[in-house]
């Protein structure tokens, strides 16, 4: 590493006042010879052992390891945000390597490869809007996990869910499914138990199932209950609520038609809701789906969000929509093309 100025040479010429006293006085703010250092911004504090100018330049000293020029230079570069600093000899800051800093700023090999793919397709930054089909193809192309990841949509709406008339919670049936195997538990009496098992329910029970759930058994993805069981299910609120498994009429999991509800959940009906920031997060398929199938699922979600627009939402309803894969980059969609599509249910 090259050093701007003559501090290193001063340190090598000896530790006496004749060779290094002028530079040492500059570093120690007027104190010459061997003294206690009180410099700020170089990593050294008052009260350290007496150190000579030569030991400072070489980064050595008696007792404790005294920070040398390399330490001072790296500390100063950190304070300057990683920029290369050309300093005077009195400051003792080394000149860094621009190529190494530039390479570090670009990120890892994986990140550089993803940027190249996006820039090749005209996506320069996060503000670039892309048509839905092209965006989904890019999401599939930039997926870099060693497993089949999920494809997600993040829809930002102009709503404030802290007001009751601006809350959004609904369900949507994805025509191409979710790609997940859904395990369903059903709470019902004996009259509906056989119908639930025929429809494909994995777990069926009544009071005994409620007792198992209260003890921590949550080996299912969805819980369906008949209305007559809800008073008994109420005591499970503390167990099911934080997991999002509490049956709810809006989600279609409290119903008298158990067979139909199970069929819809198995086919790909999912629940969504806006978080406190007014953003809907929902997975609508896997990276091994075709781009056309993913687009059809996405259009179903957009149509459902449009249909269930809260009555208190005023002005512009849509802010932005992003799609992404698991651990992949997010791509912004063209809202005009997506929201004006005429959906045929």
C-alpha positions, 0 to 999 in steps of 0.5 A: 500500500502506498502512502501519501506523504512522508510519514512512513519515511519519517518513522523508518529514519529513527525514533528521535526528534531529529528525523520525525519530530516535525511529523510527530508534532503534527500528529500529536498536535504540538507535542514532540518526542515521546508523549501520551497521544490524544488524537481523535478519528484515528482509533487512539485514545488518551491514556495509552502507553508512551509510544515513539514516532517510529513505533507509530509509523511501523504499527508496533509498540511496547505493551499494547499493540499501537495502531499503525498507518494501515489501521489509521487509513482503514479507520478513516476510510470507514468514516468516509463511507469507503471512499478513497482519501488523498490526505496530507502527510500529517494525517497519515491516510493511505491511498486505497485501491479503487478497483477493489472498492468498486468491485465490493460496491457491485456486490456478490457474483449472484447479485451482479448476474441478476443485475445483468439479466435485468438490465439486458431486459430493460429493467434498470432499477426498481422504478422501471415498470414492466408488463405483467407477462414479461415481469413473470418471465423475468421472475422465473429467469432470476429465481436462483434457489436450489428448490422450487420457490414461491412466486409472490405479489405485493400490492400497495393500496391507497388505504389506511386499515386502522379505519374500519371502512378501509380494511380489506380481507377476502378470499380468491380462488386461484384457477391454476392452484397454489402448488401446495398440498393443503392439509385441512382439519374439520371441526363438526359433529357426527352428522357432517363427519362422513361428508368431510372425510369424503371431500378429502379432509385430513383430520375430522373431529369434534370435542376431542379435536378441540382438546388436542388443539388446545394442547398444541396440536397444529398439524394442519394448514386450514381449519374449517368449522361448522357454525354450531362448533364455534362457541366451543372453538372460541377458547382456542383463540389464543392458540389459533389466532397468532397462527392465522388458523382461526375459522372465519366466515369472511375466509369461508372457513365457517360454513354449513357446506363443509364439502364445498369449502374443503373442495375450494381450499384443496383447489387453491382458494387462498385468503388475503388481507391488507397489513397495517401499511395497506399492502397485500402480500400473497403467493400465487404459484411456484417457479415451476408454473408456466408464465401463462398460468402464473399470469392467470392467477395474478389476474384473479387476485387483481380482480378480487382486490378490485371487487372487494374495494373497501367503501372508505377508499377514496381517490387513487386506489392502486399505488404499485404492484411488485412480483418476486420469487423466493429470495429473488429481485422484485419487479414493478408491474405496469398498473395500467395494463394490469388493472384495465384487463377485462377479467372473465370469471 
